[in-house]
Amino acid sequence: MVTHQSNPAVGYVNDDLRRITTLQDEHVLGSWKEIAAYLGKGVRTVQRYERELGLPIRRPNDQRQIVFAYPSELRSWLDRFKSRSVLPSR
């Protein structure tokens, strides 16, 4: 009888691949306006959240004028701040 020992590294690789695939399949919010609408805030408020509170906004090749965000990252960020009551309620 042959028993197979599980390789813990395989689990880590599978988790990483699953997370990458999820981000790739997720709809990308491609402008300040889309990001603000998703969060239910104004554009300037969302820009302030990025600047002052670390809202996860991405910029390809560090280009300031192009922004995008993944909804899952925004939800995670929002959950962290809501639990600390840092953001003003709507």
N, C-alpha and C positions, 0 to 999 in steps of 0.2 A: 504494500500500500504506500503510495506516494502522497505526502502532504505538502501543500504549498504554503510557505510562509509569506505573509503579506509584507510588502515593502512599503514602509511609511512614506518614502519619498514619492511613491506613485500617488498617494492621496493628496500630497501637497501640489503636485503637478496638475492633477485633475481639478483641484479647487481653483488653481490659478487659471487654467484653461476655461473653466466654467465662468469665472468672473470676467475674463477678457471677452469671451463670446457674448456675455450678457451686455457689456458696454458697447460692443460693436453692433449688436442687434437693436439697441435702444435708440429711440428717436433723439436726435441731437437738437437742442435749442440753439439756433444759429444767430441770434441778435440780442441786443439789450432789451428790445421790445418783447421778444418771445420769452426771455428769462423773467422779465418783470411781470408779464401776464401770468406765467406759470406760478410765480410766488404771490400774485395778487397785490403787487406793490407798483409804485411808479419807477420809471427808468432811473431817475436820479437817486432814489432811495436804494435801489439795488446796486448802483455804482458805489454808493457810500458803504453799503454792507460789504462789498468786495474790499474796498480800501481800508475800512476800519475794523471789520469783523472777520475778514478772511473767507468771504463767500467763494466757493470753488469755481472760478471762471478760468477757462483755458484760452490761450492765444497761440495759434500755430506759428512757430518760428519767432516767437516773441514780438509779433506784430501788434502794436497797440490798438490799431483800428479794427482788427478782426477778433471777435469773441465768440465763444460757444460754451455750452455747459451740458452736462448729462443730468437728466432729472433725478436719477438715483443718488448722485452725489449731492444735489441740492436738497433732496429729502433728508439725507443723513445729516447734513450740515444744519438744516432747520430743526431737526429733532434734538440735536445737541444743544442748540441755543434756546429752544423752547423750554427744555428741562431746566435751564438755568435762569429763565425769565429775563433774558438780556434784550430780546426783541420786543418792541411795542406790540401790544395786541391789536388786531384789526378791528 
